[in-house]
Amino acid sequence: MTLEQLERELPNGLHDAQIVSIERGFEDETLILNVLILAGLPDDPSETRNEYRRAAITFTGVKLFIIESPDASSAFLAPGGVWFSASRSNPGTFSPEIERRLSGCKEAYSFFILDWASNMHVAATDIGFAWSSA
């Protein structure tokens, strides 16, 4: 799966989604983004229109995970989930040496963290998604 495919399958894509926690497994090369996904639709009844559901986006075969420092003037001190937007990493995001070493990672994404005005980057071999039961 790719994030682009996930965006197409979700009711609102990743629009208005929030990251609430991150789990990084170095031994098993995983990264789990625990997220809140907007599941309600504009035409839904008012009581469910703004409904969020918990889910996990799991990256496997993670070779690189970077969290940039937040902008000093951003809201990085505020507790709570962070709003984000995601896109494929642009060429030049990583140094040429790193790019060459990541040639087997077909999934490289940058997450712009709106609350921090900075980015998170991940390079992995695959992506999975699951709704949380809680």
RAKA-V886683 format. One record per residue. N is the residue number from 1. D_CENTER is the distance of its C-alpha to the mean C-alpha in whole Angstrom. Layout:
# RAKA-V886683
N:D_CENTER  N:D_CENTER
This chain:
# RAKA-V886683
1:14  2:11  3:9  4:12  5:14  6:11  7:11  8:15  9:15  10:14  11:17  12:15  13:12  14:9  15:11  16:12  17:9  18:8  19:7  20:10  21:10  22:9  23:12  24:13  25:16  26:18  27:21  28:19  29:16  30:13  31:10  32:9  33:6  34:9  35:8  36:11  37:11  38:14  39:16  40:20  41:21  42:23  43:27  44:26  45:28  46:28  47:27  48:24  49:23  50:20  51:19  52:16  53:15  54:13  55:11  56:9  57:7  58:9  59:9  60:13  61:16  62:13  63:16  64:14  65:11  66:12  67:12  68:14  69:17  70:16  71:19  72:22  73:23  74:19  75:19  76:17  77:20  78:19  79:18  80:16  81:12  82:10  83:10  84:7  85:8  86:6  87:9  88:11  89:12  90:16  91:19  92:20  93:16  94:18  95:22  96:24  97:25  98:21  99:20  100:23  101:22  102:19  103:21  104:20  105:16  106:16  107:12  108:11  109:8  110:8  111:6  112:9  113:9  114:12  115:14  116:14  117:15  118:13  119:10  120:8  121:9  122:9  123:12  124:12  125:15  126:13  127:10  128:12  129:11  130:13  131:14  132:16  133:19  134:20
